[in-house]
Amino acid sequence: MGADLFAHKAAGYEQEKRRTDVVTSIAEAILESVPLNQNMHLMDFGSGTGLLLERVATKVGKITAVDISPAMNARLEEKKPALPCELELMPVDLAEVIPQARFDGVISSMTLHHVENLPVVLSRLYTVIADKGFLALADLELEDGSFHDEADGVFHKGFDCRKIMKLVSVAGFKDVELKRIHSIPKNGKDYPVFLLTARK
Ligand SMILES: C[S@@+](CC[C@H](N)C(=O)[O-])C[C@H]1O[C@@H](n2cnc3c(N)ncnc32)[C@H](O)[C@@H]1O
């Protein structure tokens, strides 16, 4: 494994209000778009400190948190005892490892732009989602590269909405839909965020 790109960010990660605000909007949009129930086992891909999964945890039975950053995983581990659903941490790079479990759905917030080879990861997600399971991915729309203060580990300046929908279709998913759900204010600019949903 390479360097932990989030090592210096993990401690203060949740202190930025615009960061918690976007994840709150993403969670609300997921809850509106996808029916969840207590029998479900979800994966949160790129779970970080758990901002997204803790906002849906009352609605499902189990969440597997997949994240490559030991520092972010350590923050999430601290939250485990208080979470209202079962939580399993899976500290792996999804570009390298295919989990054995099959999930009723995969949720993800602000992670795709950190994934170099998106077609490989989308095809992994297709493999690990059970038949008729769902995908709910949120990230930045195309931006000019000014969103991140550090470029390390940022492989995409957001996404062209039509192109990301196409990539998800090519990975095998159907009923691919995308909507703008939030805008992040930063340095006098607004950075729109989409939620893409699809079915296996
Ligand atoms: C910007 S953070 C978002 C964290 C959280 N989802 C949120 O919205 O607060 C992106 C996270 O994705 C993780 N990540 C990026 N690429 C990954 C990969 N290939 N496999 C697993 N985790 C990955 C990073 O370690 C990081 O914790």
The ligand as an SDF file (V2000), in Angstrom:
LIG
                    3D

 27 29  0  0  0  0  0  0  0  0999 V2000
  -12.7960   12.6290    0.3040 C   0  0  0  0  0  0  0  0  0  0  0  0
  -12.8170   11.2050    1.3200 S   0  0  0  0  0  0  0  0  0  0  0  0
  -14.5800   10.9940    1.5550 C   0  0  0  0  0  0  0  0  0  0  0  0
  -14.8980   10.2920    2.8420 C   0  0  0  0  0  0  0  0  0  0  0  0
  -16.3910   10.1570    3.1510 C   0  0  0  0  0  0  0  0  0  0  0  0
  -17.0540    9.3300    2.1640 N   0  0  0  0  0  0  0  0  0  0  0  0
  -17.0370   11.5130    3.2560 C   0  0  0  0  0  0  0  0  0  0  0  0
  -17.7990   11.9090    2.3640 O   0  0  0  0  0  0  0  0  0  0  0  0
  -16.7880   12.1940    4.2590 O   0  0  0  0  0  0  0  0  0  0  0  0
  -12.4260    9.8790    0.1980 C   0  0  0  0  0  0  0  0  0  0  0  0
  -12.1240    8.5740    0.8920 C   0  0  0  0  0  0  0  0  0  0  0  0
  -12.0230    7.5480   -0.0880 O   0  0  0  0  0  0  0  0  0  0  0  0
  -10.9600    6.6700    0.2560 C   0  0  0  0  0  0  0  0  0  0  0  0
  -10.5200    5.9860   -0.9870 N   0  0  0  0  0  0  0  0  0  0  0  0
  -10.0780    6.5730   -2.1260 C   0  0  0  0  0  0  0  0  0  0  0  0
   -9.7820    5.6350   -3.0430 N   0  0  0  0  0  0  0  0  0  0  0  0
  -10.0680    4.4300   -2.4890 C   0  0  0  0  0  0  0  0  0  0  0  0
   -9.9750    3.0760   -2.9570 C   0  0  0  0  0  0  0  0  0  0  0  0
   -9.5070    2.7900   -4.1930 N   0  0  0  0  0  0  0  0  0  0  0  0
  -10.3600    2.0630   -2.1230 N   0  0  0  0  0  0  0  0  0  0  0  0
  -10.8080    2.3580   -0.8720 C   0  0  0  0  0  0  0  0  0  0  0  0
  -10.9090    3.6270   -0.3780 N   0  0  0  0  0  0  0  0  0  0  0  0
  -10.5550    4.6430   -1.1780 C   0  0  0  0  0  0  0  0  0  0  0  0
   -9.9280    7.5840    0.8840 C   0  0  0  0  0  0  0  0  0  0  0  0
   -9.0090    6.8880    1.7010 O   0  0  0  0  0  0  0  0  0  0  0  0
  -10.7980    8.5740    1.6580 C   0  0  0  0  0  0  0  0  0  0  0  0
  -11.0200    8.1930    2.9830 O   0  0  0  0  0  0  0  0  0  0  0  0
  1  2  1  0
  2  3  1  0
  2 10  1  0
  3  4  1  0
  4  5  1  0
  5  6  1  0
  5  7  1  0
  7  8  2  0
  7  9  1  0
 10 11  1  0
 11 12  1  0
 11 26  1  0
 12 13  1  0
 13 14  1  0
 13 24  1  0
 14 15  1  0
 14 23  1  0
 15 16  2  0
 16 17  1  0
 17 18  1  0
 17 23  2  0
 18 19  1  0
 18 20  2  0
 20 21  1  0
 21 22  2  0
 22 23  1  0
 24 25  1  0
 24 26  1  0
 26 27  1  0
M  CHG  2   2   1   9  -1
M  END
$$$$
